[in-house]
């Protein structure tokens, strides 16, 4: 299944990844950001409905010069003490948040339309692909309507969120390590889409569905072959 998922991502297709029963218990739609289109945005907005986020590898984030949002809050907490009180230190399924800043491409208008968000996402990936991270501020503004997520340095070897799974998949594909993910929500319950419904959606739309555990196992094998250190 992992090979099908990697091939789908390289073809610019959406894949569905369920993280784990012991974590968020959510299925995310994921696509490689360099292939993002307004059509992807429309499908994910209508059929997933969660928060659009853009996982970015730790290496790319360092080159972009962008920190975690919690780092920004900490730096500003002396002037705005409430930011200390708002610290996300009680997340029930993880040790820390991957959230960073929100951005729009400078050529967007409001930034929220499918066309605008798709442009912001794709152009961010292409900026990283072309090694132009130092020009980030020239082409993007903040705050905006696209939420950046900073992946852990060793992604799934260190943290097992959709952020890290997305980056692990792009690395295994040999693609730019910038992705897009959106949680699948359930209209009936108001919660996340049950796994059986996510699988049924994948079958109906001929999309790859796989578990996060399978992604992590595949990446560990990939890392071992490529001598990426595993702690």
C-alpha positions in Angstrom: 0.0 0.0 0.0 2.9 2.4 0.7 4.1 2.1 -2.9 0.6 3.0 -4.1 0.5 6.0 -1.8 3.9 7.3 -2.9 3.0 6.9 -6.6 -0.3 8.7 -6.0 1.5 11.6 -4.3 4.0 11.8 -7.2 1.1 12.0 -9.6 -0.4 14.9 -7.7 -3.2 12.9 -6.2 -4.8 13.0 -2.7 -4.1 10.2 -0.3 -5.9 9.5 3.0 -4.0 8.7 6.2 -5.5 7.6 9.5 -3.1 8.4 12.3 -3.8 6.1 15.2 -6.5 5.0 17.6 -4.4 6.2 20.5 -3.7 9.7 19.1 -6.1 12.1 17.3 -8.1 9.2 15.7 -8.5 11.3 12.6 -8.1 10.7 8.9 -6.4 13.5 6.9 -6.5 14.2 3.2 -2.9 14.8 2.1 -1.4 16.1 -1.1 2.2 17.1 -2.1 2.1 21.0 -2.0 4.0 21.4 -5.2 1.1 19.9 -7.0 -1.6 21.8 -5.2 -4.5 23.1 -7.4 -7.8 25.0 -6.8 -9.5 21.7 -7.6 -7.7 20.0 -4.7 -8.7 22.8 -2.5 -12.4 22.6 -3.5 -12.5 18.8 -3.0 -10.7 19.0 0.4 -12.8 21.9 1.6 -16.1 20.1 0.7 -15.3 16.5 1.5 -12.8 16.9 4.4 -13.8 20.2 5.9 -11.2 20.5 8.6 -8.4 23.0 8.9 -6.1 23.4 5.9 -2.5 23.2 7.1 0.8 23.1 5.4 3.4 20.8 7.0 6.9 21.9 6.2 10.1 20.0 7.0 12.3 21.3 9.9 15.1 21.9 7.4 12.9 24.0 5.2 11.5 25.9 8.1 15.0 26.7 9.3 15.9 28.0 5.9 12.7 30.1 5.8 13.6 31.5 9.3 10.1 30.7 10.7 9.7 29.4 14.3 6.9 27.6 16.1 4.0 29.9 17.1 4.7 29.0 20.7 8.2 30.4 20.3 6.7 33.7 19.1 4.3 33.7 22.0 7.1 33.2 24.5 9.2 36.0 23.1 6.2 38.4 23.3 5.0 37.2 26.7 6.8 39.9 28.7 4.7 42.5 26.9 1.6 40.4 26.7 1.5 38.1 29.8 -1.7 36.4 28.7 0.3 34.6 26.1 2.0 32.6 28.8 -1.4 31.6 30.2 -2.4 30.5 26.6 0.5 28.1 26.3 -0.8 24.8 24.8 0.7 22.7 27.6 -2.3 20.4 28.1 -2.8 18.8 24.6 -4.3 15.4 25.4 -2.7 13.5 22.5 0.7 15.1 22.2 3.6 16.9 24.0 3.6 20.0 21.8 1.9 21.8 19.0 3.4 21.9 15.5 1.6 25.2 14.6 3.7 28.1 13.2 2.6 31.3 11.4 -0.2 31.9 8.9 0.6 33.3 5.5 -0.8 34.5 2.1 1.1 34.9 -1.1 1.5 38.6 -2.0 -0.3 38.1 -5.3 -3.5 36.9 -3.5 -6.4 39.2 -2.9 -8.3 38.2 0.3 -6.3 35.0 0.5 -9.2 32.7 1.5 -10.6 31.7 -1.9 -9.7 28.3 -3.3 -7.6 30.0 -6.0 -5.8 32.1 -3.5 -5.0 29.4 -1.0 -3.9 27.0 -3.7 -1.6 29.6 -5.0 -0.1 30.3 -1.6 0.5 26.6 -0.9 1.9 25.8 -4.3 4.2 28.8 -4.4 5.5 28.1 -0.9 6.5 24.6 -2.1 8.1 25.9 -5.3 10.0 28.5 -3.3 11.5 25.7 -1.2 12.0 23.5 -4.2 14.0 26.2 -6.0 16.1 26.9 -2.9 14.8 30.5 -2.6 13.8 30.3 1.1 15.8 33.5 1.8 13.3 35.4 -0.4 10.3 34.2 1.7 9.3 37.7 2.9 9.5 39.0 -0.6 6.8 36.8 -1.9 4.6 36.1 1.2 2.8 38.2 3.9 1.7 37.3 7.4 -0.8 36.8 8.9 -2.8 35.1 6.2 -5.1 32.2 5.5 -2.7 29.3 5.2 -1.4 27.7 8.4 2.2 26.5 8.4 3.2 23.5 10.5 6.8 22.9 11.5 7.6 19.2 11.4 9.9 17.6 14.0 13.5 17.3 12.8 13.3 13.5 12.4 9.6 13.7 11.8 7.9 10.3 12.4 11.0 9.0 14.2 10.4 11.7 16.7 6.7 12.7 16.6 3.8 10.7 15.1 1.4 13.4 13.9 0.0 14.0 10.4 2.5 16.8 10.1 5.4 14.4 10.3 3.7 11.6 8.3 3.1 14.1 5.4 6.8 15.1 5.4 7.9 11.5 5.7 5.8 10.6 2.6 7.2 13.5 0.6 10.7 12.5 1.5 10.2 8.9 0.5 8.7 10.2 -2.8 11.7 12.4 -3.5 9.5 15.5 -3.6 9.8 18.9 -2.0 9.2 18.4 1.7 6.1 20.6 1.9 2.6 19.1 2.0 -1.0 20.0 2.6 -3.3 18.2 5.0 -6.9 18.6 6.0 -8.9 16.6 8.6 -12.0 14.7 7.5 -15.0 15.8 9.5 -18.4 14.0 10.0 -21.6 16.0 9.2 -23.7 13.6 11.2 -21.8 13.5 14.6 -20.0 16.8 14.5 -16.8 14.9 15.2 -14.0 13.5 13.0 -15.1 11.1 10.2 -15.2 7.5 11.4 -12.5 5.3 9.9 -15.0 3.1 8.1 -16.5 6.1 6.4 -13.1 7.4 5.4 -12.2 4.0 3.9 -15.6 4.0 2.0 -14.8 7.5 0.7 -11.4 6.4 -0.5 -12.9 3.4 -2.3 -15.6 5.5 -3.9 -13.1 8.1 -5.2 -10.3 5.6 -6.0 -8.0 7.2 -3.5 -5.3 5.4 -1.4 -6.2 4.9 2.3 -3.6 3.7 4.8 -2.8 3.9 8.5 -0.2 6.1 10.1 1.4 3.0 11.6 2.1 1.7 8.0 3.6 5.1 7.1 5.9 5.0 10.1 7.0 1.4 9.5 7.7 2.2 5.9 9.7 5.3 6.8 11.8 3.4 9.4 12.8 1.0 6.6 13.5 3.9 4.3 15.6 5.6 7.0 17.6 2.5 7.7 18.4 2.1 4.0 19.4 5.7 3.7 21.3 5.8 7.0 19.1 8.3 8.6 19.7 8.0 12.3 16.9 6.5 14.4 16.9 7.1 18.1 
